[in-house]
């Protein structure tokens, strides 16, 4: 489930949903990460109402997941810096000219220069200023598998130590 739908609530209390690329997940902490423009409406919505619902679907298994929880927007600090490094490495690789791409045994080591004003290939200090990481901390996971006429559903809660509670 690489493309997920992130749902938020607008300032006028309306639901808003958009497809987002899942940039990471951690089973132990129950966290999902997405990259966003710090000036986007979704970031403003999460700063006002820090709750989200993330929906994903795996058509090969017929599994739908709804992850509900709190959301934190990171623009500075360890989380933002770690994700910026990942993002910038990928962007440098994709945007950069073939001759600018490293080769040899360290070809995947595309570290950023320490000075953000010297970022290559269109990434600028302004790009870093606008970069945000949306971190969703799962509180509840609603799991549904619909294969043919057979449906299975379970709810997992952080407060229940992620034990599945079969529903229906």
Phi and psi in degrees as GROMACS dihedral restraints (atoms count N, CA, C in turn):
[ dihedral_restraints ]
;  ai    aj    ak    al  type     phi  dphi    fc
    3     4     5     6     1   -90.5    20    10
    4     5     6     7     1   -39.5    20    10
    6     7     8     9     1   -97.4    20    10
    7     8     9    10     1   122.0    20    10
    9    10    11    12     1  -125.0    20    10
   10    11    12    13     1   154.6    20    10
   12    13    14    15     1   -96.4    20    10
   13    14    15    16     1   122.4    20    10
   15    16    17    18     1  -101.9    20    10
   16    17    18    19     1   122.7    20    10
   18    19    20    21     1  -111.9    20    10
   19    20    21    22     1   137.0    20    10
   21    22    23    24     1  -132.7    20    10
   22    23    24    25     1  -175.1    20    10
   24    25    26    27     1  -123.0    20    10
   25    26    27    28     1   129.2    20    10
   27    28    29    30     1   -74.4    20    10
   28    29    30    31     1   170.4    20    10
   30    31    32    33     1   -60.7    20    10
   31    32    33    34     1   -29.6    20    10
   33    34    35    36     1   -95.3    20    10
   34    35    36    37     1    24.1    20    10
   36    37    38    39     1    67.5    20    10
   37    38    39    40     1    24.8    20    10
   39    40    41    42     1   -97.9    20    10
   40    41    42    43     1   147.2    20    10
   42    43    44    45     1   -72.4    20    10
   43    44    45    46     1   148.0    20    10
   45    46    47    48     1  -138.9    20    10
   46    47    48    49     1   135.0    20    10
   48    49    50    51     1  -137.0    20    10
   49    50    51    52     1   146.6    20    10
   51    52    53    54     1  -153.3    20    10
   52    53    54    55     1   152.2    20    10
   54    55    56    57     1   -75.1    20    10
   55    56    57    58     1   137.3    20    10
   57    58    59    60     1  -134.1    20    10
   58    59    60    61     1   151.0    20    10
   60    61    62    63     1   -86.5    20    10
   61    62    63    64     1   124.5    20    10
   63    64    65    66     1   -69.0    20    10
   64    65    66    67     1   120.0    20    10
   66    67    68    69     1  -100.4    20    10
   67    68    69    70     1     1.4    20    10
   69    70    71    72     1   160.2    20    10
   70    71    72    73     1   158.4    20    10
   72    73    74    75     1  -151.6    20    10
   73    74    75    76     1   149.4    20    10
   75    76    77    78     1  -132.0    20    10
   76    77    78    79     1   115.6    20    10
   78    79    80    81     1   -64.6    20    10
   79    80    81    82     1   -40.1    20    10
   81    82    83    84     1   -65.0    20    10
   82    83    84    85     1   -47.8    20    10
   84    85    86    87     1   -89.0    20    10
   85    86    87    88     1   -11.5    20    10
   87    88    89    90     1    69.2    20    10
   88    89    90    91     1    39.2    20    10
   90    91    92    93     1  -114.5    20    10
   91    92    93    94     1   146.4    20    10
   93    94    95    96     1  -123.4    20    10
   94    95    96    97     1   147.9    20    10
   96    97    98    99     1  -127.5    20    10
   97    98    99   100     1   142.1    20    10
   99   100   101   102     1  -134.4    20    10
  100   101   102   103     1   151.7    20    10
  102   103   104   105     1  -100.8    20    10
  103   104   105   106     1   144.4    20    10
  105   106   107   108     1  -150.2    20    10
  106   107   108   109     1   164.2    20    10
  108   109   110   111     1   -80.9    20    10
  109   110   111   112     1   124.7    20    10
  111   112   113   114     1   -59.8    20    10
  112   113   114   115     1   -19.7    20    10
  114   115   116   117     1  -100.3    20    10
  115   116   117   118     1    10.8    20    10
  117   118   119   120     1   -79.6    20    10
  118   119   120   121     1   157.4    20    10
  120   121   122   123     1   -57.8    20    10
  121   122   123   124     1   -38.2    20    10
  123   124   125   126     1   -62.4    20    10
  124   125   126   127     1   -37.9    20    10
  126   127   128   129     1   -67.6    20    10
  127   128   129   130     1   -43.1    20    10
  129   130   131   132     1   -60.6    20    10
  130   131   132   133     1   -41.8    20    10
  132   133   134   135     1   -62.6    20    10
  133   134   135   136     1   -43.2    20    10
  135   136   137   138     1   -70.2    20    10
  136   137   138   139     1   -29.8    20    10
  138   139   140   141     1   -70.9    20    10
  139   140   141   142     1   -31.2    20    10
  141   142   143   144     1   -80.8    20    10
  142   143   144   145     1   -44.0    20    10
  144   145   146   147     1  -131.9    20    10
  145   146   147   148     1    94.3    20    10
  147   148   149   150     1   -80.7    20    10
  148   149   150   151     1    53.3    20    10
  150   151   152   153     1  -132.1    20    10
  151   152   153   154     1   145.7    20    10
  153   154   155   156     1  -145.0    20    10
  154   155   156   157     1   158.4    20    10
  156   157   158   159     1  -125.8    20    10
  157   158   159   160     1   129.1    20    10
  159   160   161   162     1  -116.0    20    10
  160   161   162   163     1   128.6    20    10
  162   163   164   165     1  -120.2    20    10
  163   164   165   166     1   133.9    20    10
  165   166   167   168     1  -135.5    20    10
  166   167   168   169     1   156.5    20    10
  168   169   170   171     1  -140.6    20    10
  169   170   171   172     1   131.2    20    10
  171   172   173   174     1  -109.8    20    10
  172   173   174   175     1   100.9    20    10
  174   175   176   177     1   -66.0    20    10
  175   176   177   178     1   -28.6    20    10
  177   178   179   180     1   -68.2    20    10
  178   179   180   181     1   -31.2    20    10
  180   181   182   183     1  -105.7    20    10
  181   182   183   184     1    -8.5    20    10
  183   184   185   186     1    67.3    20    10
  184   185   186   187     1    33.1    20    10
  186   187   188   189     1  -108.0    20    10
  187   188   189   190     1   129.6    20    10
  189   190   191   192     1  -113.6    20    10
  190   191   192   193     1   134.6    20    10
  192   193   194   195     1  -118.7    20    10
  193   194   195   196     1   136.2    20    10
  195   196   197   198     1  -121.4    20    10
  196   197   198   199     1   119.1    20    10
  198   199   200   201     1  -109.7    20    10
  199   200   201   202     1   120.9    20    10
  201   202   203   204     1  -117.6    20    10
  202   203   204   205     1   137.4    20    10
  204   205   206   207     1   179.8    20    10
  205   206   207   208     1  -166.8    20    10
  207   208   209   210     1   -87.7    20    10
  208   209   210   211     1   158.8    20    10
  210   211   212   213     1  -130.1    20    10
  211   212   213   214     1   141.1    20    10
  213   214   215   216     1  -125.1    20    10
  214   215   216   217     1   135.6    20    10
  216   217   218   219     1  -101.9    20    10
  217   218   219   220     1   124.1    20    10
  219   220   221   222     1  -109.9    20    10
  220   221   222   223     1   123.4    20    10
  222   223   224   225     1  -116.8    20    10
  223   224   225   226     1   -17.3    20    10
  225   226   227   228     1  -137.3    20    10
  226   227   228   229     1   165.9    20    10
  228   229   230   231     1    95.7    20    10
  229   230   231   232     1  -175.5    20    10
  231   232   233   234     1   -58.1    20    10
  232   233   234   235     1   -46.9    20    10
  234   235   236   237     1   -63.1    20    10
  235   236   237   238     1   -48.6    20    10
  237   238   239   240     1   -63.6    20    10
  238   239   240   241     1   -42.9    20    10
  240   241   242   243     1   -63.8    20    10
  241   242   243   244     1   -42.0    20    10
  243   244   245   246     1   -63.6    20    10
  244   245   246   247     1   -45.0    20    10
  246   247   248   249     1   -70.7    20    10
  247   248   249   250     1   -35.5    20    10
  249   250   251   252     1   -60.9    20    10
  250   251   252   253     1   -42.1    20    10
  252   253   254   255     1   -58.3    20    10
  253   254   255   256     1   -44.1    20    10
  255   256   257   258     1   -63.8    20    10
  256   257   258   259     1   -47.5    20    10
  258   259   260   261     1   -61.9    20    10
  259   260   261   262     1   -48.0    20    10
  261   262   263   264     1   -65.1    20    10
  262   263   264   265     1   -36.1    20    10
  264   265   266   267     1   -62.4    20    10
  265   266   267   268     1   -45.1    20    10
  267   268   269   270     1   -66.0    20    10
  268   269   270   271     1   -44.9    20    10
  270   271   272   273     1   -63.3    20    10
  271   272   273   274     1   -41.8    20    10
  273   274   275   276     1   -60.4    20    10
  274   275   276   277     1   -42.5    20    10
  276   277   278   279     1   -65.9    20    10
  277   278   279   280     1   -45.6    20    10
  279   280   281   282     1   -75.4    20    10
  280   281   282   283     1   -39.6    20    10
  282   283   284   285     1   -85.9    20    10
  283   284   285   286     1   -30.6    20    10
  285   286   287   288     1   -65.6    20    10
  286   287   288   289     1   154.1    20    10
  288   289   290   291     1   -71.4    20    10
  289   290   291   292     1   153.4    20    10
  291   292   293   294     1   -55.7    20    10
  292   293   294   295     1   -35.5    20    10
  294   295   296   297     1   -72.4    20    10
  295   296   297   298     1   -19.3    20    10
  297   298   299   300     1   -84.6    20    10
  298   299   300   301     1   -13.9    20    10
  300   301   302   303     1   -75.8    20    10
  301   302   303   304     1   136.0    20    10
  303   304   305   306     1   -68.5    20    10
  304   305   306   307     1   157.7    20    10
  306   307   308   309     1  -135.4    20    10
  307   308   309   310     1   172.8    20    10
  309   310   311   312     1    91.8    20    10
  310   311   312   313     1  -166.3    20    10
  312   313   314   315     1   -65.9    20    10
  313   314   315   316     1   -19.6    20    10
  315   316   317   318     1  -109.1    20    10
  316   317   318   319     1    29.7    20    10
  318   319   320   321     1   -60.8    20    10
  319   320   321   322     1   -29.4    20    10
  321   322   323   324     1   -88.6    20    10
  322   323   324   325     1    -2.1    20    10
  324   325   326   327     1   -89.5    20    10
  325   326   327   328     1    90.1    20    10
  327   328   329   330     1  -108.9    20    10
  328   329   330   331     1    55.8    20    10
  330   331   332   333     1   -63.6    20    10
  331   332   333   334     1   148.8    20    10
  333   334   335   336     1   -80.8    20    10
  334   335   336   337     1   150.8    20    10
  336   337   338   339     1   -67.1    20    10
  337   338   339   340     1   150.7    20    10
  339   340   341   342     1   -61.2    20    10
  340   341   342   343     1   -29.1    20    10
  342   343   344   345     1   -91.1    20    10
  343   344   345   346     1   110.7    20    10
  345   346   347   348     1   -63.1    20    10
  346   347   348   349     1   -17.3    20    10
  348   349   350   351     1   -74.4    20    10
  349   350   351   352     1    -9.7    20    10
  351   352   353   354     1  -108.3    20    10
  352   353   354   355     1    23.7    20    10
  354   355   356   357     1   -66.2    20    10
  355   356   357   358     1   141.8    20    10
  357   358   359   360     1   -92.0    20    10
  358   359   360   361     1   164.7    20    10
  360   361   362   363     1    57.8    20    10
  361   362   363   364     1    47.4    20    10
  363   364   365   366     1    87.2    20    10
  364   365   366   367     1   -12.1    20    10
  366   367   368   369     1   -82.7    20    10
  367   368   369   370     1   128.8    20    10
  369   370   371   372     1  -125.3    20    10
  370   371   372   373     1   172.2    20    10
  372   373   374   375     1   -59.4    20    10
  373   374   375   376     1   -34.1    20    10
  375   376   377   378     1   -64.2    20    10
  376   377   378   379     1   -37.3    20    10
  378   379   380   381     1   -59.0    20    10
  379   380   381   382     1   -43.3    20    10
  381   382   383   384     1   -66.2    20    10
  382   383   384   385     1   -38.6    20    10
  384   385   386   387     1   -62.5    20    10
  385   386   387   388     1   -32.2    20    10
  387   388   389   390     1   -91.6    20    10
  388   389   390   391     1    -3.2    20    10
  390   391   392   393     1   -80.7    20    10
  391   392   393   394     1   131.7    20    10
  393   394   395   396     1  -135.8    20    10
  394   395   396   397     1   150.2    20    10
  396   397   398   399     1  -113.0    20    10
  397   398   399   400     1   126.2    20    10
  399   400   401   402     1   -96.8    20    10
  400   401   402   403     1   119.6    20    10
  402   403   404   405     1  -111.2    20    10
  403   404   405   406     1   118.3    20    10
  405   406   407   408     1  -102.6    20    10
  406   407   408   409     1   124.1    20    10
  408   409   410   411     1  -101.5    20    10
  409   410   411   412     1   110.1    20    10
  411   412   413   414     1   -66.0    20    10
  412   413   414   415     1   134.4    20    10
  414   415   416   417     1  -110.9    20    10
  415   416   417   418     1   -34.2    20    10
  417   418   419   420     1  -140.2    20    10
  418   419   420   421     1   138.2    20    10
  420   421   422   423     1  -122.7    20    10
  421   422   423   424     1   121.8    20    10
  423   424   425   426     1  -103.4    20    10
  424   425   426   427     1   115.7    20    10
  426   427   428   429     1  -111.5    20    10
  427   428   429   430     1   127.4    20    10
  429   430   431   432     1  -132.0    20    10
  430   431   432   433     1   129.4    20    10
  432   433   434   435     1  -119.8    20    10
  433   434   435   436     1   119.8    20    10
  435   436   437   438     1  -119.7    20    10
  436   437   438   439     1    98.8    20    10
  438   439   440   441     1  -114.2    20    10
  439   440   441   442     1   106.0    20    10
  441   442   443   444     1    65.2    20    10
  442   443   444   445     1  -131.0    20    10
  444   445   446   447     1   -89.3    20    10
  445   446   447   448     1    -7.3    20    10
  447   448   449   450     1   -89.3    20    10
  448   449   450   451     1   123.3    20    10
  450   451   452   453     1  -121.9    20    10
  451   452   453   454     1   137.8    20    10
  453   454   455   456     1  -127.5    20    10
  454   455   456   457     1   138.4    20    10
  456   457   458   459     1  -140.2    20    10
  457   458   459   460     1   140.1    20    10
  459   460   461   462     1  -143.8    20    10
  460   461   462   463     1   151.2    20    10
  462   463   464   465     1  -119.3    20    10
  463   464   465   466     1   132.6    20    10
  465   466   467   468     1  -118.7    20    10
  466   467   468   469     1   134.7    20    10
  468   469   470   471     1  -125.1    20    10
  469   470   471   472     1   138.8    20    10
  471   472   473   474     1   -55.4    20    10
  472   473   474   475     1   -44.3    20    10
  474   475   476   477     1   -62.5    20    10
  475   476   477   478     1   -20.3    20    10
  477   478   479   480     1  -100.9    20    10
  478   479   480   481     1    19.1    20    10
  480   481   482   483     1    57.8    20    10
  481   482   483   484     1    33.4    20    10
  483   484   485   486     1    62.3    20    10
  484   485   486   487     1    23.8    20    10
  486   487   488   489     1   -76.5    20    10
  487   488   489   490     1   135.9    20    10
  489   490   491   492     1   -72.7    20    10
  490   491   492   493     1   131.3    20    10
  492   493   494   495     1  -110.0    20    10
  493   494   495   496     1   109.3    20    10
  495   496   497   498     1   -69.3    20    10
  496   497   498   499     1   133.6    20    10
  498   499   500   501     1  -117.2    20    10
  499   500   501   502     1   136.3    20    10
